């Protein structure tokens, strides 16, 4: 199910910087935090492809801690609701290893 895809989530005030881009290349998931580029406008329809990146994390979907690391990274950048929404999109692109410890 591994693929190559990317999506930019323009969340605004509910995310650090306002923009989160997620890239999936094979089993690698890259989460990129970006500052909103107001030179292109303030609406969700504005082009944020050249927004300034301030953080980048790459996670291997096959590692034992992939799910936990992905959710923690997303929740650090945005609310748990939007982290869940972004996770749903990522899960359609790659199988994420979930390790349950108890």
N, C-alpha and C positions, 0 to 999 in steps of 0.2 A: 504494500500500500504506500510505500515511500514515494515521494514526488518532489517536484520543485515548484514552490509557490511563495507568494508574498502578499501581504495585505497591510494597509495602513489604517489604523483606528484613530479617528479624529475625535477624541473624547472631550477635549476642552478642560474646563475647570475641575473635572473629576480625575485628572491625571497630572502627574508631575510633568511640566512642560506642555501638556495638552495633546501630544501626539505619540502613539506607540506603533512602531512598524514591526511585524513579525515575518521572518523569512524561514522557509522550510526547504532545505536542500538535502535530499536523502534522509538520513536519520539525524541530521543536525538542525536544531531549532535555534534561531538567533532572535533575541528580543532587543529592540533598539528604542531607547527613550529619546525623544526629540522635543526641542522648544518650538512652539508655534511660530511660523513665519508670517508675521502680520503684514509684510510687504505684499503678500498675495491676497490679503483679505482676512476677515475674521469669521466668515461663514464656514460651515462644514463643507460646503462645496468648493472652497478654495484649494488650490494646488499646494500640498504640503510635502511634495516629493523632495524638495531641496531644503527642508527645515534643518536647522543645526542640530546635530547629534550630540548628546551629552553622556550617553551611557549605552554600552553594548555588552550583552551576555550571550554566550553560545552554550547550548546544552545538548548532550548526546541523548537521544530518545531511548537508546538501548541500555543506558546506565541504570543501576538499581534505584538511584535517587532522582531520576528524571522528572517524575510527576511532582514530587515535593519541591525540587529546585525551580521548576517552571512556575508553579503556583506562588511560591515565595517571591520570586522575581517580579511577577505580574502584580501581586498585592503590594509590593514595595512601590510600584509605579502608579497604581490606581486602586480603586475600591475593590472589594471582594466581588461585587456584582459584575463589574467590567472584566475583572480577572477571569471569572467564570465564563463570560461570553467569549473572550479571546481564546480561552482554553478549548471551548467547544469547536471553534474554527480550526485550531491546530489539530485537534483529535480527528478531524475529517481528512487531514493530510498525511498524518504519520501515526503509527502505533506507539504510544508512550508507555514505557515500563512503569508499572505501579508495584511498589513493594509494600506489603502490609506487615507491620511488626506489632505483635502483641503477645 
